[in-house]
Amino acid sequence: MSSDTPQANPWLERSRLDGMSLGAVSYGVFFLLTVQTATALMQRPRHGRKIEDRRLRVVLLSYVIITFVLATIGFAANARYTEMIWIDLRDAPGGPVELIEDEMNYPINVVAISCYFVMEWFMQALLLHRCFVIWNWTRYVIIPMTTLYIVMITMSILVLVQSSAGAIWYNINTQLIYLCLSVGLSVIYTVLVTNRLFLMRGLMKEAMEEFDSSIYDAVILMIIESAMLYSACAIVFIVSFGLHSNVSNLCFLSISHVQGIAQLLIIIRVARGRAIACERSTPVAAVSTSIPFSGTACDATEETNLERIAGSEQDGVELHSFMAEATEAEVLV
């Protein structure tokens, strides 16, 4: 065997190629959900069950378009580099193994990572906004969450700087910190939002003995499932990345798509008007069990009833803001 023949590492090459395949599948799902979400957001609201606030619809549509463009550029760059590994540069010194290990030496990979990082900023910003709304913009929630968000952005910028300098991907310790912050923000968001929903559900049950809490249960389940979808993939990636395991290649190219999918699953249900909204034929039928998407969607009668149920605002909690967040995660049961 010639000394110029590169050493083979089949597991590394297989994991990179399989990761690209999984990235293609996750991008395909992300693409389909993006089209469906954008179509639903552009449709005219009917029956008061969709997003009636035009400005809100424009903001969400802009979010969907921006994240889709970033994901598309990132995926295209990864697909192109995959071609370079086994086709264009297959005769390069070291072969595919060297190209995979030193991928940061190629600007196309820096472009891909940059797009996914910016995409992450937008997705985390949406989570923060939901959390702040449901907590009525309380300072002791805004300050720590915003601080973590800023630190996360800072870490991602440092990763990009080191990547641009041609550093070995697995030797960038800042990347591990960034990943932990990203997952931590998602977990903290889930805990804060679900805790608030449980609290409000308890208050509603105390106010109305026959109150049907199924809508809160559905919303809580949806939020937890969305968080688990991304967190499970991210934790596997963090552990394998920290151990320098090739398993990380299986998650690396699809993790951002998975998080985007989790976000779109929530938005599309609201945009399509899939709400649990019906008048109950019970002694408390005067109070609608529907949850408006925005605080301005309530009519005067419902507002009066909700204020009566919530009691005084001594805790600084505005029921409308709280219930507006709940609708963003509502599902068809």
Backbone as numpy.savetxt, mean C-alpha at the origin, in Angstrom:
# Nx Ny Nz CAx CAy CAz Cx Cy Cz
38.54 -27.47 -18.63 37.69 -26.27 -18.63 38.56 -25.03 -18.63
38.24 -24.08 -19.48 39.02 -22.85 -19.57 38.88 -22.02 -18.31
39.95 -21.30 -17.97 39.91 -20.45 -16.77 38.98 -19.26 -16.94
38.64 -18.94 -18.24 37.74 -17.83 -18.50 36.28 -18.21 -18.32
36.02 -19.49 -18.15 34.63 -19.93 -17.98 34.11 -19.50 -16.62
33.04 -18.74 -16.57 32.53 -18.24 -15.28 31.99 -19.37 -14.42
32.17 -19.22 -13.13 31.62 -20.20 -12.21 30.09 -20.09 -12.19
29.44 -21.23 -12.16 27.98 -21.25 -12.20 27.41 -21.23 -10.78
26.31 -20.54 -10.63 25.57 -20.54 -9.37 24.10 -20.68 -9.75
23.68 -21.91 -10.04 22.32 -22.13 -10.56 21.22 -21.56 -9.67
21.37 -21.67 -8.36 20.33 -21.20 -7.44 20.18 -19.69 -7.53
21.31 -18.97 -7.64 21.24 -17.52 -7.77 20.56 -17.13 -9.08
20.92 -17.79 -10.16 20.33 -17.47 -11.45 18.85 -17.83 -11.50
18.51 -18.98 -10.94 17.10 -19.39 -10.93 16.25 -18.44 -10.09
16.78 -18.04 -8.93 16.02 -17.15 -8.06 15.79 -15.80 -8.74
16.80 -15.31 -9.46 16.64 -14.03 -10.16 15.62 -14.13 -11.28
15.69 -15.22 -12.05 14.75 -15.39 -13.15 13.33 -15.65 -12.63
13.21 -16.48 -11.59 11.89 -16.74 -11.00 11.32 -15.47 -10.37
12.19 -14.66 -9.77 11.73 -13.41 -9.20 11.19 -12.47 -10.26
11.83 -12.48 -11.44 11.34 -11.66 -12.54 9.98 -12.16 -13.01
9.80 -13.47 -13.02 8.51 -14.05 -13.41 7.41 -13.65 -12.43
7.72 -13.72 -11.13 6.76 -13.32 -10.11 6.48 -11.81 -10.21
7.52 -11.06 -10.53 7.32 -9.62 -10.72 6.40 -9.33 -11.89
6.51 -10.13 -12.96 5.64 -9.95 -14.12 4.18 -10.28 -13.77
3.98 -11.35 -13.01 2.62 -11.72 -12.60 2.01 -10.63 -11.71
2.79 -10.17 -10.71 2.28 -9.14 -9.80 2.02 -7.83 -10.55
2.86 -7.52 -11.51 2.63 -6.30 -12.31 1.36 -6.44 -13.14
1.12 -7.64 -13.69 -0.10 -7.86 -14.46 -1.35 -7.64 -13.62
-1.34 -8.14 -12.39 -2.47 -7.93 -11.49 -2.60 -6.45 -11.16
-1.48 -5.81 -10.89 -1.47 -4.38 -10.59 -2.02 -3.58 -11.76
-1.65 -3.96 -12.97 -2.12 -3.27 -14.17 -3.64 -3.39 -14.32
-4.17 -4.60 -14.14 -5.62 -4.81 -14.27 -6.39 -4.01 -13.22
-5.91 -4.03 -11.98 -6.58 -3.27 -10.92 -6.48 -1.77 -11.15
-5.37 -1.33 -11.73 -5.23 0.10 -12.04 -6.26 0.53 -13.06
-6.43 -0.26 -14.11 -7.42 0.06 -15.14 -8.83 0.08 -14.55
-9.16 -0.93 -13.75 -10.48 -1.00 -13.15 -10.73 0.15 -12.18
-9.72 0.49 -11.40 -9.86 1.59 -10.44 -10.02 2.93 -11.15
-9.19 3.17 -12.16 -9.28 4.43 -12.90 -10.63 4.56 -13.59
-11.13 3.46 -14.16 -12.43 3.48 -14.82 -13.55 3.79 -13.83
-13.48 3.17 -12.67 -14.50 3.40 -11.65 -14.46 4.83 -11.12
-13.26 5.40 -10.98 -13.14 6.77 -10.48 -13.64 7.79 -11.49
-13.56 7.47 -12.77 -13.99 8.42 -13.80 -15.48 8.34 -14.10
-16.14 7.32 -13.58 -17.58 7.20 -13.79 -18.33 8.16 -12.88
-19.48 8.61 -13.36 -20.28 9.55 -12.58 -20.93 8.83 -11.40
-20.83 9.39 -10.20 -21.43 8.76 -9.02 -22.95 8.67 -9.15
-23.50 7.56 -8.65 -24.95 7.39 -8.66 -25.41 6.86 -7.31
-26.61 7.23 -6.95 -27.27 6.73 -5.74 -26.51 7.11 -4.47
-25.58 8.04 -4.58 -24.89 8.52 -3.37 -24.00 7.50 -2.73
-23.67 6.40 -3.45 -22.86 5.36 -2.84 -21.43 5.35 -3.35
-21.12 6.23 -4.29 -19.77 6.31 -4.78 -19.12 7.60 -4.28
-17.92 7.86 -4.75 -17.20 9.05 -4.32 -17.80 10.26 -5.01
-18.53 11.08 -4.27 -19.24 12.20 -4.85 -18.38 13.46 -4.91
-17.37 13.55 -4.09 -16.51 14.72 -4.07 -15.60 14.69 -5.30
-15.80 15.62 -6.21 -15.03 15.63 -7.46 -13.54 15.80 -7.19
-13.20 16.67 -6.26 -11.79 16.90 -5.96 -11.13 15.64 -5.40
-11.86 14.93 -4.57 -11.33 13.69 -4.00 -11.11 12.64 -5.08
-12.04 12.57 -6.01 -11.89 11.62 -7.11 -10.69 11.96 -7.97
-10.45 13.26 -8.20 -9.30 13.69 -8.99 -8.00 13.33 -8.27
-7.97 13.55 -6.96 -6.77 13.23 -6.18 -6.47 11.74 -6.23
-7.49 10.92 -6.03 -7.29 9.47 -6.06 -6.89 9.00 -7.45
-7.50 9.59 -8.47 -7.15 9.22 -9.84 -5.70 9.60 -10.14
-5.28 10.75 -9.65 -3.89 11.17 -9.84 -2.94 10.20 -9.14
-3.32 9.78 -7.93 -2.51 8.80 -7.20 -2.39 7.51 -8.01
-3.49 7.03 -8.54 -3.50 5.77 -9.30 -2.60 5.89 -10.53
-2.70 7.01 -11.25 -1.91 7.20 -12.47 -0.42 7.31 -12.15
-0.09 8.08 -11.12 1.32 8.29 -10.76 1.97 6.97 -10.35
1.32 6.22 -9.47 1.90 4.95 -9.02 2.01 3.95 -10.17
1.04 3.99 -11.09 1.10 3.08 -12.23 2.28 3.42 -13.15
2.48 4.70 -13.41 3.59 5.12 -14.27 4.93 4.72 -13.64
5.07 4.96 -12.34 6.31 4.61 -11.64 6.55 3.11 -11.67
5.49 2.33 -11.41 5.62 0.87 -11.42 5.97 0.37 -12.81
5.40 0.98 -13.83 5.66 0.56 -15.21 7.11 0.81 -15.60
7.62 1.99 -15.26 9.02 2.30 -15.56 9.95 1.34 -14.82
9.66 1.11 -13.54 10.49 0.21 -12.75 10.47 -1.21 -13.30
9.28 -1.69 -13.65 9.17 -3.05 -14.18 9.86 -3.17 -15.54
9.70 -2.15 -16.39 10.34 -2.18 -17.70 11.87 -2.19 -17.57
12.39 -1.43 -16.62 13.84 -1.41 -16.40 14.33 -2.77 -15.91
13.59 -3.39 -15.01 13.98 -4.72 -14.52 13.91 -5.77 -15.63
12.88 -5.67 -16.46 12.75 -6.62 -17.57 13.90 -6.44 -18.56
14.26 -5.20 -18.82 15.36 -4.94 -19.74 16.67 -5.48 -19.19
16.92 -5.30 -17.90 18.17 -5.80 -17.34 18.19 -7.32 -17.32
17.04 -7.93 -17.16 16.97 -9.39 -17.22 17.40 -9.88 -18.61
16.99 -9.17 -19.64 17.44 -9.50 -20.99 18.95 -9.33 -21.11
19.47 -8.28 -20.51 20.91 -8.03 -20.58 21.70 -9.14 -19.90
21.17 -9.69 -18.81 21.89 -10.71 -18.05 22.11 -11.96 -18.90
21.06 -12.44 -19.55 21.16 -13.72 -20.24 21.26 -13.62 -21.77
21.16 -12.41 -22.31 21.23 -12.28 -23.77 22.33 -11.29 -24.18
22.14 -10.02 -23.87 23.06 -9.00 -24.35 24.47 -9.13 -23.76
24.55 -9.44 -22.48 25.85 -9.47 -21.79 26.21 -10.87 -21.29
25.69 -11.89 -21.94 25.93 -13.24 -21.44 27.39 -13.67 -21.53
28.16 -13.01 -22.41 29.57 -13.35 -22.55 30.47 -12.42 -21.74
29.87 -11.58 -20.91 30.67 -10.66 -20.08 31.48 -11.45 -19.06
32.62 -10.92 -18.62 33.42 -11.61 -17.60 32.60 -11.91 -16.34
32.64 -13.15 -15.91 31.88 -13.54 -14.74 30.52 -14.08 -15.07
30.02 -13.80 -16.27 28.73 -14.33 -16.70 27.55 -13.75 -15.94
26.41 -14.42 -16.00 25.18 -13.94 -15.33 25.35 -13.73 -13.83
26.15 -14.58 -13.20 26.32 -14.46 -11.74 26.92 -13.10 -11.39
27.95 -12.71 -12.13 28.59 -11.42 -11.87 27.63 -10.27 -12.15
26.83 -10.40 -13.20 25.88 -9.35 -13.55 24.79 -9.19 -12.49
24.37 -10.29 -11.90 23.34 -10.24 -10.86 23.90 -9.62 -9.58
25.10 -10.02 -9.22 25.69 -9.54 -7.97 26.09 -8.07 -8.06
26.51 -7.62 -9.23 26.95 -6.23 -9.39 25.94 -5.41 -10.19
24.67 -5.67 -9.96 23.63 -5.01 -10.75 23.59 -3.51 -10.55
24.07 -3.02 -9.40 24.04 -1.58 -9.16 25.06 -0.81 -9.98
25.94 -1.52 -10.67 26.89 -0.85 -11.55 26.24 -0.39 -12.85
25.00 -0.78 -13.06 24.29 -0.44 -14.29 23.18 0.56 -13.96
23.22 1.73 -14.59 22.26 2.81 -14.29 20.80 2.38 -14.43
20.52 1.43 -15.30 19.13 1.03 -15.52 18.51 0.47 -14.24
19.33 -0.18 -13.40 18.82 -0.70 -12.13 18.61 0.40 -11.10
19.44 1.42 -11.16 19.26 2.57 -10.26 17.96 3.29 -10.61
17.66 3.37 -11.91 16.40 3.98 -12.34 15.21 3.18 -11.81
15.29 1.85 -11.92 14.20 0.99 -11.44 13.97 1.17 -9.95
15.04 1.15 -9.17 14.92 1.29 -7.72 14.39 2.67 -7.36
14.84 3.69 -8.08 14.36 5.05 -7.81 12.86 5.16 -8.02
12.36 4.56 -9.09 10.91 4.60 -9.36 10.12 3.90 -8.27
10.60 2.76 -7.83 9.88 2.03 -6.79 9.95 2.74 -5.44
11.05 3.43 -5.18 11.14 4.20 -3.93 10.14 5.35 -3.93
10.08 6.09 -5.03 9.12 7.20 -5.12 7.69 6.66 -5.05
7.45 5.53 -5.68 6.13 4.89 -5.60 5.78 4.56 -4.15
6.78 4.10 -3.41 6.59 3.81 -1.98 6.24 5.07 -1.21
6.85 6.18 -1.56 6.54 7.44 -0.87 5.06 7.79 -1.03
4.55 7.66 -2.23 3.15 7.97 -2.48 2.22 7.02 -1.72
2.54 5.74 -1.73 1.67 4.77 -1.06 1.66 4.97 0.45
2.81 5.26 1.02 2.86 5.51 2.45 2.18 6.82 2.80
2.26 7.81 1.92 1.58 9.09 2.16 0.07 8.89 2.21
-0.45 8.00 1.36 -1.89 7.71 1.39 -2.28 7.05 2.71
-1.46 6.14 3.19 -1.72 5.49 4.47 -1.71 6.52 5.60
-0.74 7.41 5.57 -0.66 8.44 6.62 -1.89 9.33 6.61
-2.33 9.72 5.44 -3.50 10.58 5.36 -4.72 9.88 5.95
-4.91 8.62 5.63 -6.03 7.87 6.21 -5.94 7.82 7.72
-4.72 7.55 8.20 -4.53 7.46 9.65 -4.81 8.79 10.33
-4.36 9.89 9.74 -4.57 11.20 10.34 -6.05 11.57 10.34
-6.76 11.21 9.27 -8.19 11.52 9.20 -8.95 10.75 10.28
-8.66 9.49 10.41 -9.41 8.67 11.36 -9.10 9.07 12.80
-7.91 9.62 13.03 -7.55 10.10 14.37 -7.78 11.60 14.52
-8.54 12.18 13.57 -8.94 13.57 13.67 -7.74 14.51 13.77
-6.65 14.16 13.05 -5.45 14.97 13.01 -4.90 15.27 14.40
-4.88 14.25 15.23 -4.35 14.39 16.59 -2.83 14.50 16.55
-2.28 15.43 17.30 -0.85 15.70 17.22 0.00 14.51 17.64
-0.41 13.80 18.70 0.43 12.71 19.18 0.41 11.51 18.23
-0.40 11.57 17.20 -0.36 10.57 16.13 0.39 11.13 14.92
0.14 12.39 14.61 0.76 13.01 13.43 2.28 13.11 13.59
2.74 13.59 14.73 4.17 13.85 14.90 5.03 12.59 14.76
4.75 11.52 15.52 5.62 10.32 15.36 5.50 9.66 14.00
4.29 9.61 13.44 4.11 8.97 12.14 4.80 9.78 11.04
4.70 11.10 11.10 5.36 11.94 10.11 6.88 11.83 10.24
7.36 11.74 11.47 8.80 11.59 11.70 9.32 10.30 11.08
8.60 9.21 11.30 8.99 7.92 10.70 8.97 8.00 9.18
7.98 8.70 8.66 7.86 8.84 7.21 9.05 9.60 6.64
9.44 10.69 7.30 10.58 11.49 6.83 11.87 10.68 6.92
12.03 9.93 8.01 13.23 9.09 8.16 13.27 8.03 7.06
12.11 7.46 6.74 12.04 6.46 5.68 12.49 7.04 4.35
12.01 8.24 4.03 12.42 8.90 2.78 13.92 9.17 2.78
14.43 9.62 3.92 15.86 9.89 4.04 16.68 8.63 3.79
16.25 7.50 4.38 16.97 6.25 4.19 16.94 5.81 2.73
15.81 6.00 2.07 15.72 5.60 0.66 16.64 6.45 -0.21
16.76 7.74 0.12 17.67 8.61 -0.64 19.12 8.17 -0.43
19.46 7.80 0.80 20.81 7.33 1.08 21.10 6.04 0.31
20.10 5.16 0.21 20.27 3.92 -0.55 20.54 4.24 -2.02
19.81 5.22 -2.56 20.01 5.61 -3.95 21.40 6.19 -4.17
21.89 6.97 -3.22 23.22 7.55 -3.33 24.28 6.45 -3.35
24.14 5.49 -2.43 25.10 4.40 -2.38 24.99 3.50 -3.60
23.75 3.31 -4.09 23.57 2.49 -5.28 24.20 3.14 -6.50
24.06 4.45 -6.61 24.63 5.18 -7.74 26.15 5.08 -7.75
26.73 4.87 -6.57 28.18 4.75 -6.47 28.66 3.34 -6.81
27.73 2.45 -7.15 28.10 1.09 -7.56 28.28 0.12 -6.41
27.67 0.39 -5.26 27.81 -0.50 -4.11 27.11 -1.83 -4.35
27.63 -2.87 -3.73 26.99 -4.19 -3.81 25.65 -4.12 -3.08
24.59 -4.59 -3.72 23.24 -4.44 -3.19 23.10 -4.99 -1.78
23.61 -6.20 -1.56 23.45 -6.83 -0.25 24.33 -6.21 0.83
25.26 -5.37 0.42 26.14 -4.71 1.40 25.63 -3.34 1.81
24.49 -2.94 1.28 23.91 -1.64 1.63 23.03 -1.82 2.87
23.61 -1.59 4.03 22.87 -1.79 5.29 21.72 -0.79 5.44
21.86 0.36 4.81 20.80 1.36 4.87 19.50 0.82 4.28
19.64 -0.06 3.29 18.46 -0.65 2.67 17.66 -1.47 3.67
18.34 -2.15 4.57 17.65 -2.95 5.59 16.88 -2.04 6.55
17.48 -0.91 6.91 16.80 0.05 7.78 15.57 0.60 7.08
15.71 0.92 5.81 14.59 1.45 5.02 13.43 0.44 4.98
13.74 -0.81 4.74 12.71 -1.85 4.66 11.98 -2.01 6.00
12.73 -1.97 7.08 12.11 -2.09 8.41 11.20 -0.91 8.70
11.61 0.28 8.31 10.77 1.46 8.51 9.50 1.38 7.67
9.62 0.91 6.45 8.47 0.79 5.57 7.43 -0.18 6.13
7.89 -1.34 6.56 6.98 -2.32 7.15 6.43 -1.81 8.47
7.30 -1.16 9.26 6.86 -0.63 10.54 5.75 0.38 10.40
5.85 1.26 9.41 4.79 2.24 9.17 3.47 1.56 8.84
3.52 0.53 8.02 2.30 -0.20 7.65 1.68 -0.89 8.85
2.52 -1.50 9.68 2.01 -2.20 10.86 1.42 -1.22 11.86
2.13 -0.11 12.11 1.62 0.90 13.05 0.31 1.48 12.55
0.24 1.75 11.25 -1.01 2.26 10.66 -2.16 1.28 10.91
-1.90 0.01 10.69 -2.94 -1.01 10.88 -3.40 -1.06 12.32
-2.46 -1.00 13.24 -2.81 -1.05 14.67 -3.62 0.18 15.07
-3.20 1.35 14.64 -3.90 2.58 15.00 -5.31 2.61 14.43
-5.45 2.26 13.17 -6.76 2.34 12.52 -7.71 1.30 13.08
-7.26 0.06 13.21 -8.14 -0.99 13.73 -8.53 -0.71 15.18
-7.60 -0.17 15.96 -7.93 0.17 17.34 -9.02 1.24 17.39
-8.93 2.22 16.48 -9.94 3.28 16.44 -11.29 2.73 16.00
-11.28 1.82 15.05 -12.52 1.22 14.58 -13.17 0.37 15.68
-12.36 -0.38 16.40 -12.89 -1.17 17.52 -13.52 -0.26 18.57
-12.85 0.86 18.83 -13.36 1.81 19.82 -14.72 2.36 19.40
-14.82 2.80 18.14 -16.08 3.36 17.66 -17.18 2.31 17.60
-16.81 1.08 17.24 -17.81 0.02 17.22 -18.37 -0.22 18.61
-17.49 -0.17 19.61 -17.95 -0.35 20.98 -18.89 0.78 21.42
-18.57 2.01 21.02 -19.42 3.14 21.36 -20.79 3.03 20.71
-20.82 2.58 19.47 -22.09 2.42 18.76 -22.93 1.32 19.40
-22.30 0.24 19.83 -23.04 -0.84 20.47 -23.62 -0.40 21.82
-22.87 0.44 22.52 -23.37 0.94 23.80 -24.55 1.87 23.58
-24.51 2.64 22.51 -25.58 3.59 22.24 -26.83 2.90 21.71
-26.65 1.84 20.93 -27.79 1.13 20.32 -27.63 -0.37 20.56
-28.52 -0.92 21.33 -28.42 -2.33 21.69 -28.50 -3.24 20.48
-29.29 -2.86 19.47 -29.47 -3.70 18.30 -28.64 -3.22 17.12
-27.59 -2.50 17.39 -26.73 -1.98 16.32 -26.02 -3.13 15.61
-26.06 -3.12 14.29 -25.40 -4.14 13.49 -23.98 -3.68 13.19
-23.01 -4.34 13.80 -21.61 -3.92 13.66 -20.90 -4.63 12.51
-21.64 -5.28 11.64 -21.00 -6.04 10.57 -20.16 -5.16 9.64
-20.60 -3.91 9.45 -19.84 -3.03 8.57 -18.46 -2.72 9.15
-18.40 -2.52 10.47 -17.11 -2.27 11.11 -16.24 -3.51 11.06
-16.84 -4.68 11.28 -16.09 -5.92 11.22 -15.51 -6.14 9.83
-16.29 -5.80 8.80 -15.82 -5.97 7.43 -14.67 -5.02 7.11
-14.81 -3.78 7.58 -13.76 -2.79 7.33 -12.48 -3.18 8.05
-12.60 -3.59 9.29 -11.42 -4.02 10.05 -10.73 -5.20 9.38
-11.53 -6.16 8.94 -10.97 -7.32 8.26 -10.25 -6.92 6.98
-10.83 -5.99 6.24 -10.23 -5.54 5.00 -8.88 -4.87 5.26
-8.81 -4.03 6.27 -7.57 -3.33 6.58 -6.48 -4.31 7.00
-6.85 -5.28 7.82 -5.87 -6.27 8.28 -5.39 -7.14 7.12
-6.31 -7.57 6.27 -5.92 -8.40 5.13 -4.99 -7.64 4.19
-5.28 -6.37 3.95 -4.43 -5.57 3.07 -3.04 -5.42 3.66
-2.98 -5.20 4.98 -1.67 -5.06 5.63 -0.89 -6.37 5.61
-1.59 -7.48 5.81 -0.92 -8.78 5.83 -0.36 -9.13 4.46
-1.07 -8.74 3.41 -0.64 -9.05 2.05 0.75 -8.48 1.78
0.95 -7.23 2.19 2.26 -6.59 1.98 3.26 -6.99 3.04
2.83 -7.03 4.30 3.76 -7.30 5.41 4.39 -8.67 5.30
3.60 -9.68 4.90 4.13 -11.04 4.79 5.25 -11.09 3.74
5.00 -10.47 2.60 6.01 -10.44 1.55 7.23 -9.65 1.99
7.01 -8.53 2.67 8.10 -7.66 3.10 8.96 -8.33 4.17
8.34 -9.04 5.10 9.10 -9.71 6.17 10.00 -10.79 5.60
9.47 -11.56 4.65 10.29 -12.59 3.99 11.49 -11.93 3.31
11.24 -10.80 2.66 12.31 -10.11 1.97 13.34 -9.55 2.95
12.89 -9.00 4.06 13.80 -8.42 5.04 14.71 -9.49 5.64
14.11 -10.61 6.04 14.89 -11.69 6.65 15.90 -12.25 5.65
15.44 -12.54 4.45 16.35 -13.10 3.44 17.42 -12.09 3.02
17.07 -10.82 2.97 18.04 -9.78 2.63 19.11 -9.68 3.71
18.66 -9.70 4.97 19.61 -9.61 6.08 20.55 -10.80 6.13
20.07 -11.97 5.70 20.89 -13.18 5.69 21.65 -13.35 4.37
21.51 -12.41 3.46 22.13 -12.48 2.14 21.71 -13.75 1.41
20.46 -14.11 1.57 19.92 -15.31 0.93 19.35 -14.97 -0.44
19.46 -15.91 -1.36 18.91 -15.71 -2.70 17.39 -15.70 -2.71
16.78 -16.07 -1.60 15.31 -16.03 -1.50 14.81 -14.60 -1.70
15.63 -13.64 -1.34 15.23 -12.24 -1.49 14.95 -11.88 -2.95
15.61 -12.58 -3.87 15.37 -12.31 -5.29 13.95 -12.67 -5.72
13.32 -13.58 -4.98 11.95 -13.99 -5.31 10.94 -12.90 -4.96
11.27 -12.07 -3.96 10.35 -11.03 -3.50 10.72 -9.64 -4.02
11.99 -9.45 -4.31 12.52 -8.12 -4.59 11.79 -7.41 -5.73
11.51 -8.13 -6.81 10.95 -7.49 -8.00 9.44 -7.39 -7.99
8.80 -7.85 -6.93 7.33 -7.80 -6.88 6.78 -7.14 -5.63
7.63 -6.82 -4.66 7.15 -6.33 -3.37 6.39 -5.01 -3.50
6.87 -4.11 -4.36 6.18 -2.83 -4.54 4.84 -3.03 -5.24
4.78 -3.97 -6.18 3.51 -4.27 -6.85 2.49 -4.80 -5.85
2.94 -5.64 -4.93 2.04 -6.22 -3.93 1.45 -5.13 -3.05
2.28 -4.19 -2.62 1.76 -3.10 -1.80 0.79 -2.24 -2.59
1.09 -1.99 -3.86 0.18 -1.22 -4.69 -1.15 -1.93 -4.88
-1.11 -3.24 -5.01 -2.34 -4.03 -5.16 -3.21 -3.89 -3.91
-2.58 -3.96 -2.74 -3.33 -3.84 -1.49 -4.04 -2.50 -1.39
-3.39 -1.44 -1.86 -4.00 -0.12 -1.83 -5.17 -0.03 -2.81
-4.98 -0.56 -4.01 -6.02 -0.47 -5.04 -7.26 -1.28 -4.67
-7.07 -2.38 -3.98 -8.23 -3.20 -3.58 -9.18 -2.41 -2.69
-8.62 -1.50 -1.89 -9.46 -0.67 -1.03 -10.14 0.44 -1.84
-9.36 1.11 -2.68 -9.90 2.24 -3.44 -10.99 1.80 -4.40
-10.80 0.67 -5.06 -11.74 0.25 -6.10 -13.11 -0.08 -5.52
-13.15 -0.59 -4.29 -14.43 -0.92 -3.67 -15.22 0.34 -3.36
-14.52 1.37 -2.95 -15.19 2.63 -2.68 -15.64 3.28 -3.99
-14.77 3.26 -4.98 -15.08 3.90 -6.26 -16.26 3.23 -6.95
-16.43 1.93 -6.75 -17.54 1.21 -7.36 -18.81 1.26 -6.53
-18.72 1.87 -5.35 -19.91 1.98 -4.52 -20.30 0.69 -3.84
-19.33 -0.19 -3.62 -19.64 -1.45 -2.96 -19.68 -1.24 -1.46
-20.78 -0.72 -0.99 -20.91 -0.40 0.42 -21.98 -1.25 1.07
-21.82 -1.41 2.34 -22.88 -2.04 3.11 -23.82 -0.93 3.52
-24.87 -0.74 2.77 -25.72 0.41 3.01 -27.17 0.03 2.80
-27.86 -0.15 3.86 -29.28 -0.45 3.76 -29.97 -0.01 5.03
-31.19 0.33 4.89 -31.94 0.75 6.06 -32.45 -0.48 6.80
-32.08 -0.59 8.08 -32.45 -1.76 8.87 -33.90 -1.66 9.33
-34.61 -2.75 9.24 -35.99 -2.79 9.71 -36.00 -3.15 11.19
-35.36 -2.29 11.99 -35.27 -2.49 13.42 -35.74 -1.22 14.10
-35.88 -1.26 15.46 -36.29 -0.05 16.17 -35.33 1.11 15.96
-34.12 0.86 15.48 -33.18 1.95 15.26 -33.00 2.19 13.77
-34.03 1.89 13.01 -33.93 2.03 11.56 -33.73 3.46 11.12
-34.01 4.40 11.99 -33.85 5.80 11.61 -32.40 6.16 11.37
-31.50 5.34 11.91 -30.08 5.61 11.74 -29.55 4.71 10.64
-29.08 5.31 9.55 -28.55 4.54 8.43 -27.25 3.88 8.83
-27.06 2.65 8.36 -25.82 1.94 8.66 -24.78 2.16 7.60
-25.08 3.01 6.62 -24.08 3.30 5.60 -23.03 4.25 6.15
-21.84 4.15 5.59 -20.76 5.03 6.02 -20.35 5.88 4.83
-20.44 7.21 4.91 -20.09 8.08 3.79 -18.60 8.09 3.55
-18.19 8.31 2.29 -16.77 8.35 1.96 -16.12 9.62 2.49
-16.83 10.71 2.46 -16.29 11.96 2.98 -17.26 12.56 3.97
-16.74 13.43 4.83 -17.58 13.99 5.87 -18.71 14.83 5.33
-18.61 15.33 4.11 -19.64 16.18 3.56 -20.79 15.40 2.94
-20.72 14.08 2.98 -21.73 13.27 2.32 -22.94 13.01 3.20
-22.91 13.38 4.44 -24.00 13.08 5.35 -25.11 14.11 5.20
-26.30 13.65 5.31 -27.40 14.59 5.30 -27.67 15.07 6.72
-28.54 16.05 6.83 -28.74 16.68 8.14 -29.30 15.71 9.15
-30.22 14.84 8.72 -30.83 13.90 9.67 -29.81 12.92 10.20
-29.01 12.34 9.28 -28.01 11.38 9.72 -26.99 12.03 10.63
-26.63 13.27 10.33 -25.65 13.97 11.15 -26.17 14.15 12.57
-27.45 14.51 12.67 -28.03 14.71 13.99 -28.04 13.41 14.78
-28.45 12.31 14.13 -28.49 11.03 14.81 -27.10 10.58 15.25
-26.13 10.74 14.38 -24.78 10.31 14.72 -24.22 11.12 15.86
-24.49 12.42 15.85 -24.00 13.26 16.95 -24.64 12.85 18.27
-25.91 12.47 18.19 -26.59 12.04 19.41 -25.99 10.74 19.92
-25.66 9.85 19.00 -25.10 8.56 19.41 -23.71 8.74 19.98
-22.92 9.56 19.32 -21.54 9.74 19.75 -21.43 10.48 21.09
-22.49 11.18 21.41 -22.46 11.93 22.66 -21.63 13.19 22.54
-21.09 13.63 23.60 -20.28 14.84 23.59 -18.96 14.59 22.88
-18.30 15.66 22.46 -17.03 15.54 21.75 -15.88 15.81 22.70
-16.00 15.36 23.94 -14.99 15.63 24.95 -13.66 14.95 24.61
-13.67 13.88 23.82 -12.45 13.22 23.44 -11.86 13.79 22.16
-12.51 14.79 21.60 -12.00 15.42 20.39 -12.15 14.57 19.15
-13.08 13.65 19.18 -13.27 12.75 18.04 -14.46 13.20 17.23
-14.26 13.48 15.95 -15.36 13.84 15.08 -15.81 12.58 14.37
-17.06 12.22 14.58 -17.57 10.97 14.04 -17.52 10.94 12.53
-17.77 12.08 11.92 -17.79 12.09 10.45 -16.42 11.77 9.89
-15.38 12.36 10.44 -14.04 12.10 9.96 -13.69 10.64 10.15
-14.09 10.09 11.29 -13.80 8.69 11.58 -14.49 7.78 10.59
-15.77 8.03 10.36 -16.52 7.16 9.47 -16.12 7.35 8.03
-15.58 8.52 7.70 -15.08 8.72 6.34 -13.94 7.75 6.05
-13.05 7.57 7.02 -11.94 6.62 6.83 -12.45 5.20 6.71
-13.46 4.86 7.46 -13.98 3.49 7.40 -14.47 3.14 6.02
-15.10 4.11 5.34 -15.64 3.83 4.02 -14.55 3.56 3.01
-13.36 4.13 3.19 -12.28 3.90 2.24 -11.89 2.42 2.20
-12.24 1.67 3.23 -11.88 0.27 3.26 -13.08 -0.66 3.24
-14.23 -0.14 2.90 -15.44 -0.96 2.97 -15.45 -2.00 1.85
-16.08 -3.13 2.10 -16.11 -4.22 1.14 -17.52 -4.72 1.00
-17.76 -5.46 -0.06 -19.06 -6.07 -0.28 -19.11 -7.41 0.42
-19.99 -7.54 1.38 -20.08 -8.77 2.17 -21.25 -9.60 1.64
